[in-house]
Amino acid sequence: MKAAVYHGPNQPLSIEQVDIDEPRDREVLVRTAASGVCHSDLHFVDGLWQWPTPAVLGHEAAGVVERVGPGVSQFKAGDHVISCPSVFCGYCEECMSGHPNRCSNQESTRRAPGLKPRLSIGGKPVAQFADLSTYAEKMLVHENALVKIADEVPLDRAALIGCGVTTGVGAVLNTAKIEPGTTVAVFGCGGVGISAIQGARIAGARQIIAVDQFESKLAMAKRFGATDAVDASQGDAVEAIRKLTGGRGVDYSFEAVGVKRLAEQCFECLKPGGTATVIGMIPLGQKIEIDGAAMLTERRIQGSLMGSNRFRIDMPRYLDYYRQGRLDLDGMISRRGKLEDVNEAFRAMKAGEVARTVLMFE
């Protein structure tokens, strides 16, 4: 099959032929229909996070089941599915306590050492990114990486649910659990930030302040539900947020980029008793600094992993929101391209030109 192969940081992905094995016990072979290009992949391409090489990146996709291995009863050939990086074992303490996104035994969903790898080139293993590797014509995954969806849902829209939407909407609804009538600030208006803005709108926030350094993304944020916009390139974003909230700050804030200073501002813009949620992947080794006295105001800062999802419950729910017109997936797709356009998609993302590029395979 054709796939985009990652050979190391600060190098473009190369389009190569990669061998994919047949599905074994509890594995499913999926024909990829669409894959979103997510900022998380860019962190690895830019060398801010590490992954073994060579690898096939990508972790946000939807497709159609081609074949299933022994022991698979939930899926059959022809099923439409969304993949999710929150692959879960189903029996560890985290899974059993209702937090499968924090599964502590994902190793059990991978092939045992010594078995033929799922992906290879010339007989040599190719690392599978996030247990998925969606920048490829096919995916070979554990059945607990998939959720079945209705056939009538467009697969390019469904792909967005696989990471960005679940991460952003889930951070608001599941992690922070914001209340109706509260005030919200979202730092970063890419795919995850736009999803957080939509989550805040769905939850009934009365004020949603979008923060970004690109005017085009701030305009887009308003289309998705932001009531106010702060251009971070023109001054102190925290000061601007306080002015918009009568000097008090917001009840809830979300950092959706993965930048240390933005995470700190996310906390600083809170009112007393407010909660900041860091969604973005802050580079390894970097630490967030908070003034100790600020903790006496009962402000809180927390992380969110993939929107605290229980994806087989949450993803169908988000698709219901889409069908009801409450969650706009159509407008989130800024561009569509082919697999060969993946490096251009990364460039456009860094330049702030897009919310999401979706690579189409059909």
N, C-alpha and C positions, 0 to 999 in steps of 0.2 A: 504494500500500500504506500501511498504518498504521504509524507509527514514533514513538518517543520522541525528540524533538529537543532538543539542547543548544544554548542561545543564549548561554551565558556563565556564569562562576563565580557561586556563591551564588544561583542561580536554579533553580526547579524545572524538570525536563524537561517539555516540552509535547507532547501527543499530536496529531500532525498527519498529513496525507496527503503522502507523499513519492513522487516518481516514481523508478522503478528501470528501468534500461535492459535490453535483451536481452543475453545472453551473447555476447561476442566471442571472439577467439582465446584458447584455453586458459582460458576462464572458465566458471564453473558457477553456475547459478541454483538456490538452495536454498530450500525452504519451511521456515521456522523452526518447530520443534516446541516447543523449550524453551530458555530462556536463564537462566543463573545471574546473580545480581546480585553483582558482585565488588567488593572494597574498592578495587581499582585505579581503577575508574570514579569512586568517591567522591572520590579525590584530585583529579580534574579538576573535579568538581562543586563541591568546596570551595575551588578555586583554588590548591591546593598545586602542581599541575602545569598546564601550558597545552596547549590544543589549538585549532586553528582553528575558527571558528564560521561558520554553523551546522553542527552535526555530529550524526550518530546514534551514540550511544555503545553500549557492550556488546561483549564479546569472548569470552564463554564459552557456547557453544551447541551444540545438535545438531539435525538436521533431515533432510529427505528431498529428494533431488535432483529438480528439476522439468525442467530442460533443461540441455544442455551446448553449449558453443560449438565452433567448428572446432579441431581439433588435440587435443581431449580424448579420451583413450583409457582412462583409469583409472576413469571414472565414467559412469553412464548413469541415465536417469530411473528413479526408484523406489529407488535406493540410499539406505541410511541412512548418515549421515555425522556426524562430529564436526568442528567448526571449531577452528582453533588460531591464536593471534596470531603464532606463529613461522613466518610465511610465508617460504619459502626459494626462492632462485633455482636452486640445485642445481649451480652451477658455479664460484662464487667460492672463494677460498682457504679460508674458514671452512667452507663446505659440503663441499668436497672433502676437508678434513681431519677430517671427522666431527663438526662443530659447527654444524649447520644452524640451531640456535637463535640463533647469532651471525651469521647471514648478513649480509654487507656490501653486498649488491646487491639489497635488497628493492625498490628503485625499478623494477627490471626486471619485477616482478610486478604493477605498477600500470599504469593507462592512461597513454599518452604525452600530454604537454601538447598541447592543441588538439583532442583527441578528446572526444566527448560524455562527460560524467562518468557514473560508475556510478549515483550518486544525485543528485537535483536537486529543487528546489521552484520552480515557475514558470519553469523554464529556467535557474535559477541553481544552481551547484554546491553540494552539501551534502557536507561532509568525511566521509570514511569512517574510523571509529575503528579503529585497529589493523588496518587492511585488512580489517575484518570488518563492524562495525556490526550487532550481534545484537539490539538492542532494536527489532526491526522484524519484520514478518510474513514478509519474504523477505530473503535475503542474496545478493549478487552478488560472487563472490570468484574469485581465481586458483585453479586446481586444486591448487597447492601449499600451499593453506591448509586442505586437507581430508584426512581419512583415512576410509576405508570401514570400517563395523563390521557385525556380524551383526544381522540384522533382529530377533532375539528380545530384544536388550538394550533395556530401557525407555529412551526417549529423554530423559526428565527426569533419570535417573541418569547417562546418558552425557554430558549437557551439563556436568556437574561436572568431568568429565575434561578438558574443553576448556581450563581454566586452573587453577582452584584445586587440584585433585588433582594434576595434572601438576606444578605449581609446588612444592607442599609435599612430596609423595612423592619427586619427582625431586631436590629439594634434598638429601634424605637419602641416597637410593640412588645418584644420579648425581654430584652436586656434591661432597658430603662423603664419600660412600662409607664409611659407618660400618661397623664390624666387629661381629659378634655378641658379646654379653657386655659391651658398653661402656655408659657412662652418658650420658644426654642431657637437656638442658633446652630447652624450647620456650617462647619469649616471645610470647604472643598466641594465643588459642584460637578464632579465627574459622575460616573455611573453610580457609584455607591452613595455619594452625597445627594444626588438627585433622588435616589431611592429612599434615603433617610428623610428628605423633604416630603416625599409622597407619603411615607409612613406617618409623619407628624400631621399631615393634612387629614389622612384617614382617621387618626386617633382624635382629631378635634382640637388641635392646638389653635389658639386664637391669634398668635403672632409667630411667624416663622422667618427668621433672619438668615439669609444666605450670605456666606462670606467666600470670596474668591478674588484672584488677581486678574482675571480675564473678564472683560465686559460682556463678551458673547456668552460666557457660561452663566453670568449673573442674570442676563436676559432670559436664558433658558430656564434657570431656576425659578423665575417668576411665572413662567408658563406652567410649571409643574406644581405650583402652590405656595412658593415663598411670598410673603407679604412685604418684605423689605430686603434690600440688597446693600451689602457693604463691600466696596472696592478696596481690598487689602493693600493694593499697590499705591493708594493715595493717602495713607495715614494709618493711625493706630486702630486696628479693628476692635479691640476691647473698648476703647474710648467711644467709638462709634456705636457699638452695641449698647453701651450704658446710656448714651443719649437717646437712642431709640426706645429704651425701656424706662424712661423717666429717672435715670440715674441708678437704678437698682440692679440691673443685670437680668439674666434669663433664668428660668426654672431648670431647663435642661439644655445641654450643649453636646455636640457630636463632632469629633475630628475624623474626617474621612479621606485623609491623604497619606498619613504616615510620616509626619514631620514633627520633630521634637518641639519646636517653638509653637507650632499650631496646637499641639496637645496642651502646652502650658497656657496658651491664651484661652483654650477651651475651658480650662478650670478658672482662669482669672475673670472671665466674663459672667460667671454665675452670681446670682443673688444668694444671700445667706440661706443655707439649707438646700441649695441646688445640686444637681448631679451632672457631672461631665462623663461622657462615654467615649473612649478612644477606640475607633474602629480600624484605623489605618495601621499598616505594618511599619512601625518605627524601626529604622535600621538596627541591626544587631550591635550591642555594646553601648548604644546611646541611652542615657537616663533622663527622665523627666524631672525637672526641678520645680518645687513648689515651696513658697514661703511658709515656714512652720506655723506662724501666727494665724495664717488663713484657715487652718484646720479648726480653729476655735469658732468659726462661723458656721460649723456643721455642713460645710460644702464637702462633696464627695467626688472622687474620680475613680473610674472603673474601666475595665476592658470589656470587649465583646468579641467572641469568636464565632464567625459565620452567623451572626444574628441570633445566637443562642437557639439555633434551629432544632426542631424535630422534623426533618425535612419531609418525611412522608405525610406529616400532618400539615405543615406550613405551606409547602409548595402548591398543593391543590387549593388551599385557602387563598393564596395570592392570585392564582389563576381565576378563582371565582371573583375576586376583586376586579381583575382585568375584564372579565366578561360583563360585570355589572357597570363598567365605566368608572370605577373608583380608583383604579391603578392604571396609569398610562404607560404601556409598554411600547406602543407604536412610535410615540414621539421620542423615546429614548435611543432609538437606533439612528445615529447620525449618518452612518455610511454602511454600505454592504460591499464586500469584496470577496476575492478568492483566497485560497490558502497562500498563494504566492504574494499576496498583499500584506502579509503579517508584519513585516518590518516597517512598511509605510504606516500601518495602523499604530505601531508603537510611536513613531515620529509624531503623528497627528495627536496622539494622546498627550505627549510631553509638551506639545505646542499649545494645548488647550483648545484644539479645534473641534473636538468631538466629546459627546457623552459616552457613546459606545460605538465601536466598529464591530460588525458581525461578519465573520467569514462564512461564506455559503459553500456547501459541498454538493447541493442538488439544484 
